[in-house]
Amino acid sequence: MPSERSDVRFPLWRKKVDGAMFDDKCTVLPIWVRDNLFGITDLFPHRSKKDPESETRIVITHPGGKKTGHVAHVTTLPRPGLGPVMRLHFGKDVRGWLSEAFKKTFLRNEERKSRGLNGPTIERLIPFWEFIDIEWDAEESEFHFRAWYTQGNPSSGPTPEKQLPEWLTEALDNADD
C-alpha cells in the first residue's frame, strides 16, 4: 500500500473505482462530497450536459507528474422523495485513462458483464479495491484525478482467465444458474 500523499492541494475525495466509471463514463457525487467537501451544489444545478454552464475540466496527474486536461460536465437531476443526484460526466479519453490506470477493476467489470452479474456479486467473488483521488479546485473550477491505490499491471502476468483460481471459475459458473 502506498504512503499517504503529501501533495494534496484541494479538498480530496478518495473514491473506490467501480464499473459505472467505465460503463457510464460518470460517477455520482455523494451528498456529503458535493455539499460539505466540495461545496458545489449551487454551482452545478444544470440538468443537461448540453448546458454550457455544466462544463468543467478534469486534470489528470499521470505517473511522473505530467498533467493532461479533459472536458467534463456536472449535472443535477431531481429524484422525487430522495433529493437531487449530482453526476460528474467525462469522455472516452478519461475512460481510456481509467481503464489503463485501474486495469484490474476494468477487467473485473468486463468479467461481470460477460457473466451477467451485478457489481456487489463480482466484488464478493473477486475481492479487491482500487482507489482514485478526486480533488476539487474551486478557484479554477476543475477536478483533479490521480490514480492512488491500484493493484498493479495484470498485463505483465497471465491472461485474466488463467489468473482466476479454479474455485472462483466454478463460483462464477454457478452464479449463472
PyRosetta script that sets phi, psi and omega in degrees:
from pyrosetta import init, pose_from_sequence

init()
pose = pose_from_sequence("MPSERSDVRFPLWRKKVDGAMFDDKCTVLPIWVRDNLFGITDLFPHRSKKDPESETRIVITHPGGKKTGHVAHVTTLPRPGLGPVMRLHFGKDVRGWLSEAFKKTFLRNEERKSRGLNGPTIERLIPFWEFIDIEWDAEESEFHFRAWYTQGNPSSGPTPEKQLPEWLTEALDNADD")
pose.set_psi(1, 136.4)
pose.set_omega(1, -178.7)
pose.set_phi(2, -71.7)
pose.set_psi(2, 160.1)
pose.set_omega(2, 173.7)
pose.set_phi(3, -69.6)
pose.set_psi(3, 159.9)
pose.set_omega(3, 176.4)
pose.set_phi(4, -65.8)
pose.set_psi(4, 149.7)
pose.set_omega(4, -179.8)
pose.set_phi(5, -71.4)
pose.set_psi(5, 145.4)
pose.set_omega(5, 175.1)
pose.set_phi(6, -112.3)
pose.set_psi(6, 0.8)
pose.set_omega(6, -175.9)
pose.set_phi(7, -110.9)
pose.set_psi(7, 30.5)
pose.set_omega(7, 178.9)
pose.set_phi(8, -76.5)
pose.set_psi(8, 121.7)
pose.set_omega(8, -176.3)
pose.set_phi(9, -105.8)
pose.set_psi(9, -20.0)
pose.set_omega(9, -173.0)
pose.set_phi(10, -135.5)
pose.set_psi(10, 167.8)
pose.set_omega(10, 176.2)
pose.set_phi(11, -53.3)
pose.set_psi(11, 133.7)
pose.set_omega(11, -170.3)
pose.set_phi(12, -121.1)
pose.set_psi(12, 135.1)
pose.set_omega(12, 171.8)
pose.set_phi(13, -117.4)
pose.set_psi(13, 118.3)
pose.set_omega(13, 175.9)
pose.set_phi(14, -93.0)
pose.set_psi(14, 107.4)
pose.set_omega(14, -172.4)
pose.set_phi(15, -106.2)
pose.set_psi(15, 137.8)
pose.set_omega(15, 172.7)
pose.set_phi(16, -70.6)
pose.set_psi(16, 129.2)
pose.set_omega(16, 178.6)
pose.set_phi(17, -74.0)
pose.set_psi(17, 132.2)
pose.set_omega(17, -178.6)
pose.set_phi(18, -132.3)
pose.set_psi(18, 172.1)
pose.set_omega(18, -176.0)
pose.set_phi(19, -60.8)
pose.set_psi(19, -30.2)
pose.set_omega(19, -179.1)
pose.set_phi(20, -61.2)
pose.set_psi(20, -30.2)
pose.set_omega(20, -180.0)
pose.set_phi(21, -65.6)
pose.set_psi(21, -31.5)
pose.set_omega(21, 178.2)
pose.set_phi(22, -86.2)
pose.set_psi(22, -45.8)
pose.set_omega(22, -173.6)
pose.set_phi(23, -74.9)
pose.set_psi(23, -42.2)
pose.set_omega(23, -173.2)
pose.set_phi(24, -104.3)
pose.set_psi(24, -6.4)
pose.set_omega(24, -177.1)
pose.set_phi(25, 51.8)
pose.set_psi(25, 47.0)
pose.set_omega(25, 176.5)
pose.set_phi(26, -162.7)
pose.set_psi(26, 169.8)
pose.set_omega(26, 170.3)
pose.set_phi(27, -142.9)
pose.set_psi(27, 143.3)
pose.set_omega(27, 176.0)
pose.set_phi(28, -75.9)
pose.set_psi(28, 135.5)
pose.set_omega(28, 174.5)
pose.set_phi(29, -93.9)
pose.set_psi(29, 108.1)
pose.set_omega(29, -177.7)
pose.set_phi(30, -58.4)
pose.set_psi(30, 156.1)
pose.set_omega(30, -177.8)
pose.set_phi(31, -53.7)
pose.set_psi(31, -45.7)
pose.set_omega(31, -177.2)
pose.set_phi(32, -64.7)
pose.set_psi(32, -28.6)
pose.set_omega(32, 178.8)
pose.set_phi(33, -77.4)
pose.set_psi(33, -52.8)
pose.set_omega(33, -175.3)
pose.set_phi(34, -66.9)
pose.set_psi(34, -38.9)
pose.set_omega(34, -176.3)
pose.set_phi(35, -85.0)
pose.set_psi(35, -50.3)
pose.set_omega(35, -170.0)
pose.set_phi(36, -95.4)
pose.set_psi(36, -40.8)
pose.set_omega(36, -175.6)
pose.set_phi(37, -84.9)
pose.set_psi(37, -54.0)
pose.set_omega(37, -177.3)
pose.set_phi(38, -91.8)
pose.set_psi(38, -26.4)
pose.set_omega(38, -179.7)
pose.set_phi(39, 60.9)
pose.set_psi(39, 45.6)
pose.set_omega(39, -174.3)
pose.set_phi(40, -113.2)
pose.set_psi(40, 8.3)
pose.set_omega(40, -176.2)
pose.set_phi(41, -54.8)
pose.set_psi(41, -48.2)
pose.set_omega(41, -177.3)
pose.set_phi(42, -77.7)
pose.set_psi(42, -17.9)
pose.set_omega(42, -177.8)
pose.set_phi(43, -75.9)
pose.set_psi(43, -30.1)
pose.set_omega(43, -174.9)
pose.set_phi(44, -128.3)
pose.set_psi(44, 70.9)
pose.set_omega(44, 177.7)
pose.set_phi(45, -87.2)
pose.set_psi(45, 3.6)
pose.set_omega(45, -169.7)
pose.set_phi(46, -75.5)
pose.set_psi(46, 140.2)
pose.set_omega(46, -177.5)
pose.set_phi(47, -85.7)
pose.set_psi(47, -24.1)
pose.set_omega(47, -170.6)
pose.set_phi(48, -123.5)
pose.set_psi(48, 145.2)
pose.set_omega(48, 173.2)
pose.set_phi(49, -68.5)
pose.set_psi(49, -17.9)
pose.set_omega(49, 178.6)
pose.set_phi(50, -74.1)
pose.set_psi(50, -19.4)
pose.set_omega(50, 177.1)
pose.set_phi(51, -70.4)
pose.set_psi(51, 119.4)
pose.set_omega(51, -176.5)
pose.set_phi(52, -59.7)
pose.set_psi(52, -24.9)
pose.set_omega(52, 180.0)
pose.set_phi(53, -77.4)
pose.set_psi(53, -8.3)
pose.set_omega(53, 176.0)
pose.set_phi(54, -81.9)
pose.set_psi(54, -10.6)
pose.set_omega(54, -175.4)
pose.set_phi(55, -74.6)
pose.set_psi(55, 140.3)
pose.set_omega(55, 175.1)
pose.set_phi(56, -146.3)
pose.set_psi(56, -169.9)
pose.set_omega(56, 178.9)
pose.set_phi(57, -127.4)
pose.set_psi(57, 153.1)
pose.set_omega(57, 168.3)
pose.set_phi(58, -117.6)
pose.set_psi(58, 127.4)
pose.set_omega(58, 174.9)
pose.set_phi(59, -107.1)
pose.set_psi(59, 118.6)
pose.set_omega(59, 178.9)
pose.set_phi(60, -96.6)
pose.set_psi(60, 128.4)
pose.set_omega(60, 172.6)
pose.set_phi(61, -97.0)
pose.set_psi(61, 116.5)
pose.set_omega(61, -178.1)
pose.set_phi(62, -90.5)
pose.set_psi(62, 163.9)
pose.set_omega(62, 174.2)
pose.set_phi(63, -54.7)
pose.set_psi(63, 137.7)
pose.set_omega(63, -177.3)
pose.set_phi(64, 91.9)
pose.set_psi(64, -8.5)
pose.set_omega(64, 175.0)
pose.set_phi(65, 97.2)
pose.set_psi(65, -6.9)
pose.set_omega(65, 178.2)
pose.set_phi(66, -62.5)
pose.set_psi(66, 139.7)
pose.set_omega(66, -179.6)
pose.set_phi(67, -120.3)
pose.set_psi(67, 141.8)
pose.set_omega(67, 175.4)
pose.set_phi(68, -129.5)
pose.set_psi(68, 144.7)
pose.set_omega(68, -179.7)
pose.set_phi(69, -104.0)
pose.set_psi(69, 143.9)
pose.set_omega(69, -175.7)
pose.set_phi(70, -142.1)
pose.set_psi(70, 144.5)
pose.set_omega(70, 177.9)
pose.set_phi(71, -74.0)
pose.set_psi(71, 140.1)
pose.set_omega(71, 177.0)
pose.set_phi(72, -143.8)
pose.set_psi(72, 170.2)
pose.set_omega(72, 178.3)
pose.set_phi(73, -139.8)
pose.set_psi(73, 147.9)
pose.set_omega(73, 173.0)
pose.set_phi(74, -119.9)
pose.set_psi(74, 125.6)
pose.set_omega(74, 179.0)
pose.set_phi(75, -122.4)
pose.set_psi(75, 155.5)
pose.set_omega(75, 177.6)
pose.set_phi(76, -131.6)
pose.set_psi(76, 124.2)
pose.set_omega(76, 179.6)
pose.set_phi(77, -120.5)
pose.set_psi(77, 139.8)
pose.set_omega(77, 178.4)
pose.set_phi(78, -70.8)
pose.set_psi(78, 149.3)
pose.set_omega(78, 171.9)
pose.set_phi(79, -131.4)
pose.set_psi(79, 103.8)
pose.set_omega(79, -176.8)
pose.set_phi(80, -53.0)
pose.set_psi(80, 128.0)
pose.set_omega(80, 178.5)
pose.set_phi(81, 82.7)
pose.set_psi(81, -14.1)
pose.set_omega(81, -177.0)
pose.set_phi(82, -117.8)
pose.set_psi(82, -14.9)
pose.set_omega(82, -175.2)
pose.set_phi(83, 91.3)
pose.set_psi(83, 167.5)
pose.set_omega(83, -174.7)
pose.set_phi(84, -71.3)
pose.set_psi(84, 151.8)
pose.set_omega(84, 175.0)
pose.set_phi(85, -112.5)
pose.set_psi(85, 129.8)
pose.set_omega(85, -179.5)
pose.set_phi(86, -108.6)
pose.set_psi(86, 132.6)
pose.set_omega(86, -179.5)
pose.set_phi(87, -125.5)
pose.set_psi(87, 142.5)
pose.set_omega(87, 172.2)
pose.set_phi(88, -100.7)
pose.set_psi(88, 114.2)
pose.set_omega(88, -177.8)
pose.set_phi(89, -102.4)
pose.set_psi(89, 144.5)
pose.set_omega(89, 178.6)
pose.set_phi(90, -142.0)
pose.set_psi(90, 169.3)
pose.set_omega(90, -175.0)
pose.set_phi(91, -93.2)
pose.set_psi(91, -176.0)
pose.set_omega(91, 179.8)
pose.set_phi(92, -61.8)
pose.set_psi(92, -29.3)
pose.set_omega(92, -179.6)
pose.set_phi(93, -64.3)
pose.set_psi(93, -44.0)
pose.set_omega(93, 178.6)
pose.set_phi(94, -70.2)
pose.set_psi(94, -40.3)
pose.set_omega(94, 176.9)
pose.set_phi(95, -59.0)
pose.set_psi(95, -41.0)
pose.set_omega(95, 177.9)
pose.set_phi(96, -60.8)
pose.set_psi(96, -43.6)
pose.set_omega(96, 177.0)
pose.set_phi(97, -62.6)
pose.set_psi(97, -44.3)
pose.set_omega(97, 179.1)
pose.set_phi(98, -58.9)
pose.set_psi(98, -43.0)
pose.set_omega(98, -177.3)
pose.set_phi(99, -68.0)
pose.set_psi(99, -25.2)
pose.set_omega(99, 174.6)
pose.set_phi(100, -84.5)
pose.set_psi(100, -45.5)
pose.set_omega(100, -177.0)
pose.set_phi(101, -67.9)
pose.set_psi(101, -32.6)
pose.set_omega(101, -178.1)
pose.set_phi(102, -121.5)
pose.set_psi(102, 55.6)
pose.set_omega(102, -171.5)
pose.set_phi(103, -59.8)
pose.set_psi(103, -39.4)
pose.set_omega(103, -178.0)
pose.set_phi(104, -69.0)
pose.set_psi(104, -39.5)
pose.set_omega(104, 176.4)
pose.set_phi(105, -65.1)
pose.set_psi(105, -40.2)
pose.set_omega(105, 177.5)
pose.set_phi(106, -59.9)
pose.set_psi(106, -47.4)
pose.set_omega(106, -179.2)
pose.set_phi(107, -65.7)
pose.set_psi(107, -38.6)
pose.set_omega(107, 176.9)
pose.set_phi(108, -62.7)
pose.set_psi(108, -39.5)
pose.set_omega(108, 178.5)
pose.set_phi(109, -65.4)
pose.set_psi(109, -38.9)
pose.set_omega(109, 176.6)
pose.set_phi(110, -63.4)
pose.set_psi(110, -40.1)
pose.set_omega(110, 176.9)
pose.set_phi(111, -63.3)
pose.set_psi(111, -41.6)
pose.set_omega(111, 178.3)
pose.set_phi(112, -57.2)
pose.set_psi(112, -47.7)
pose.set_omega(112, -178.4)
pose.set_phi(113, -65.6)
pose.set_psi(113, -41.0)
pose.set_omega(113, -177.9)
pose.set_phi(114, -66.6)
pose.set_psi(114, -25.9)
pose.set_omega(114, -180.0)
pose.set_phi(115, -97.0)
pose.set_psi(115, -4.8)
pose.set_omega(115, -179.4)
pose.set_phi(116, 69.2)
pose.set_psi(116, 31.3)
pose.set_omega(116, -178.5)
pose.set_phi(117, -98.2)
pose.set_psi(117, 164.8)
pose.set_omega(117, 173.0)
pose.set_phi(118, -94.0)
pose.set_psi(118, 170.1)
pose.set_omega(118, -176.9)
pose.set_phi(119, -58.7)
pose.set_psi(119, -50.6)
pose.set_omega(119, -179.4)
pose.set_phi(120, -59.6)
pose.set_psi(120, -35.7)
pose.set_omega(120, -179.6)
pose.set_phi(121, -66.5)
pose.set_psi(121, -48.5)
pose.set_omega(121, -178.3)
pose.set_phi(122, -66.7)
pose.set_psi(122, -33.2)
pose.set_omega(122, 177.9)
pose.set_phi(123, -68.8)
pose.set_psi(123, -31.1)
pose.set_omega(123, 176.5)
pose.set_phi(124, -72.6)
pose.set_psi(124, -38.2)
pose.set_omega(124, -178.7)
pose.set_phi(125, -76.3)
pose.set_psi(125, -34.4)
pose.set_omega(125, 179.3)
pose.set_phi(126, -126.1)
pose.set_psi(126, 80.9)
pose.set_omega(126, -169.9)
pose.set_phi(127, -85.3)
pose.set_psi(127, 107.3)
pose.set_omega(127, 168.2)
pose.set_phi(128, -160.3)
pose.set_psi(128, 164.6)
pose.set_omega(128, 180.0)
pose.set_phi(129, -140.4)
pose.set_psi(129, 144.7)
pose.set_omega(129, 173.9)
pose.set_phi(130, -123.3)
pose.set_psi(130, 148.8)
pose.set_omega(130, -173.8)
pose.set_phi(131, -127.6)
pose.set_psi(131, 142.1)
pose.set_omega(131, 175.0)
pose.set_phi(132, -113.2)
pose.set_psi(132, 138.0)
pose.set_omega(132, 172.9)
pose.set_phi(133, -90.6)
pose.set_psi(133, 124.7)
pose.set_omega(133, 177.0)
pose.set_phi(134, -118.3)
pose.set_psi(134, 117.7)
pose.set_omega(134, 178.4)
pose.set_phi(135, -110.5)
pose.set_psi(135, 152.3)
pose.set_omega(135, 177.6)
pose.set_phi(136, -117.8)
pose.set_psi(136, 118.5)
pose.set_omega(136, 175.8)
pose.set_phi(137, -98.1)
pose.set_psi(137, 100.4)
pose.set_omega(137, -176.2)
pose.set_phi(138, -66.6)
pose.set_psi(138, -35.4)
pose.set_omega(138, -177.7)
pose.set_phi(139, -64.2)
pose.set_psi(139, -43.1)
pose.set_omega(139, -179.8)
pose.set_phi(140, -93.2)
pose.set_psi(140, -6.8)
pose.set_omega(140, -178.1)
pose.set_phi(141, 54.6)
pose.set_psi(141, 55.4)
pose.set_omega(141, 179.7)
pose.set_phi(142, -145.6)
pose.set_psi(142, 153.0)
pose.set_omega(142, 176.5)
pose.set_phi(143, -95.8)
pose.set_psi(143, 147.0)
pose.set_omega(143, 175.7)
pose.set_phi(144, -117.7)
pose.set_psi(144, 125.4)
pose.set_omega(144, 179.4)
pose.set_phi(145, -108.8)
pose.set_psi(145, 138.3)
pose.set_omega(145, 173.6)
pose.set_phi(146, -146.8)
pose.set_psi(146, 129.0)
pose.set_omega(146, 174.3)
pose.set_phi(147, -70.3)
pose.set_psi(147, 120.2)
pose.set_omega(147, -176.4)
pose.set_phi(148, -107.8)
pose.set_psi(148, -55.5)
pose.set_omega(148, -179.7)
pose.set_phi(149, -118.3)
pose.set_psi(149, 111.4)
pose.set_omega(149, 179.9)
pose.set_phi(150, -123.2)
pose.set_psi(150, 165.1)
pose.set_omega(150, -176.4)
pose.set_phi(151, -96.1)
pose.set_psi(151, 12.9)
pose.set_omega(151, 179.1)
pose.set_phi(152, 94.4)
pose.set_psi(152, -175.6)
pose.set_omega(152, -174.7)
pose.set_phi(153, -103.6)
pose.set_psi(153, 105.3)
pose.set_omega(153, -178.5)
pose.set_phi(154, -69.4)
pose.set_psi(154, -16.9)
pose.set_omega(154, -178.2)
pose.set_phi(155, -68.4)
pose.set_psi(155, -15.6)
pose.set_omega(155, 179.2)
pose.set_phi(156, -84.8)
pose.set_psi(156, -8.3)
pose.set_omega(156, -178.7)
pose.set_phi(157, -112.4)
pose.set_psi(157, -157.2)
pose.set_omega(157, -179.7)
pose.set_phi(158, -66.6)
pose.set_psi(158, 165.9)
pose.set_omega(158, 177.5)
pose.set_phi(159, -64.1)
pose.set_psi(159, 157.3)
pose.set_omega(159, -178.0)
pose.set_phi(160, -54.2)
pose.set_psi(160, -38.6)
pose.set_omega(160, 179.8)
pose.set_phi(161, -62.1)
pose.set_psi(161, -38.7)
pose.set_omega(161, -178.4)
pose.set_phi(162, -79.2)
pose.set_psi(162, -16.4)
pose.set_omega(162, 177.4)
pose.set_phi(163, -75.6)
pose.set_psi(163, -26.0)
pose.set_omega(163, -176.7)
pose.set_phi(164, -75.7)
pose.set_psi(164, 126.9)
pose.set_omega(164, 176.0)
pose.set_phi(165, -67.3)
pose.set_psi(165, 158.5)
pose.set_omega(165, -176.2)
pose.set_phi(166, -58.0)
pose.set_psi(166, -41.2)
pose.set_omega(166, -179.2)
pose.set_phi(167, -61.4)
pose.set_psi(167, -34.3)
pose.set_omega(167, -179.1)
pose.set_phi(168, -74.2)
pose.set_psi(168, -41.2)
pose.set_omega(168, 177.3)
pose.set_phi(169, -59.1)
pose.set_psi(169, -42.9)
pose.set_omega(169, 178.4)
pose.set_phi(170, -64.5)
pose.set_psi(170, -41.8)
pose.set_omega(170, 179.3)
pose.set_phi(171, -63.1)
pose.set_psi(171, -41.7)
pose.set_omega(171, 177.7)
pose.set_phi(172, -64.9)
pose.set_psi(172, -41.2)
pose.set_omega(172, 178.5)
pose.set_phi(173, -63.4)
pose.set_psi(173, -39.7)
pose.set_omega(173, 179.9)
pose.set_phi(174, -72.5)
pose.set_psi(174, -25.2)
pose.set_omega(174, 179.5)
pose.set_phi(175, -66.6)
pose.set_psi(175, -23.0)
pose.set_omega(175, 179.5)
pose.set_phi(176, -74.0)
pose.set_psi(176, -20.4)
pose.set_omega(176, -176.7)
pose.set_phi(177, -75.4)
pose.dump_pdb("model.pdb")
